[in-house]
Amino acid sequence: MKKKAESIAGDMLRLLDEALRDPRQLYRYHVTEKTERGNEVVERTFEKFDTKTAREMASLLRELSAIQEGREAGGSASGVIVLPEDAGTDEKS
């Protein structure tokens, strides 16, 4: 199962890479327009950069990279989780 997940992650990373090679990719939006046939969802390109999609793609890239490297998303490659220091302790020497 792990190898299959890694393979799928690799395939999705290739698709993500292909999409990002298009310089206008993050300027395209799906919008609803009224037409003679009623409301239709159409693709339009605007000058505004789609930051929401950029964040989602970055998150997806991190998750897929973690899967491909054989570790859990959000974890560390070594399997060690580093917890923040306790702010309540006062270490004076």
C-alpha positions in Angstrom: 0.0 0.0 0.0 2.9 2.4 0.9 4.5 1.9 -2.5 1.2 2.5 -4.3 0.7 5.7 -2.4 4.3 6.8 -3.3 3.6 6.0 -6.9 0.3 8.0 -6.9 2.1 10.9 -5.2 4.7 10.9 -7.9 2.1 10.9 -10.6 0.3 13.8 -9.0 3.6 15.7 -8.5 4.2 15.4 -12.3 0.7 16.7 -13.0 1.2 19.6 -10.6 4.6 20.4 -12.3 2.9 20.3 -15.7 0.2 22.7 -14.5 2.7 25.1 -13.1 4.7 25.3 -16.3 1.8 27.3 -17.7 2.6 30.9 -16.8 -1.1 31.9 -16.7 -2.2 28.9 -14.5 -2.7 30.9 -11.3 -4.5 33.7 -13.1 -7.4 31.5 -14.3 -10.7 31.4 -12.5 -13.9 29.5 -13.0 -16.8 32.0 -12.9 -20.5 31.7 -13.4 -21.9 33.8 -16.3 -25.4 34.2 -17.6 -25.7 33.1 -21.2 -28.6 32.5 -23.6 -28.6 28.9 -22.3 -28.8 30.0 -18.7 -26.0 30.1 -16.0 -22.8 28.5 -17.1 -19.4 28.0 -15.4 -16.7 29.2 -17.7 -12.9 29.7 -17.4 -11.6 33.2 -17.5 -8.1 34.6 -17.2 -7.7 37.8 -15.1 -4.7 39.9 -14.0 -5.3 39.0 -10.3 -3.0 36.2 -9.0 -5.1 33.4 -7.4 -3.4 33.3 -4.0 -5.8 30.8 -2.5 -5.0 28.3 -5.2 -1.3 29.0 -4.8 -1.5 28.2 -1.1 -3.5 25.0 -1.9 -0.9 23.9 -4.5 2.0 24.6 -2.1 0.3 22.6 0.6 -0.4 19.7 -1.8 3.2 19.8 -2.9 4.4 19.5 0.7 2.0 16.6 1.3 2.9 14.7 -1.9 6.6 15.2 -1.3 6.3 13.8 2.2 4.4 10.7 0.8 6.9 10.2 -1.9 9.7 10.4 0.6 8.0 7.7 2.6 7.0 9.7 5.6 3.8 11.1 7.1 2.8 14.6 6.0 3.6 17.0 8.7 6.1 14.7 10.4 9.9 14.6 10.1 11.9 12.3 7.9 13.6 10.8 11.0 10.4 10.0 12.7 11.3 12.4 15.5 8.8 15.1 16.4 10.4 18.2 18.0 8.1 19.8 20.6 8.4 23.5 21.4 10.1 24.4 24.7 7.9 25.0 27.6 7.5 28.8 27.9 6.7 28.5 31.6 10.2 27.3 32.6 12.8 29.8 33.6 16.3 28.5 33.1 18.7 30.8 35.0 22.2 29.7 35.8 
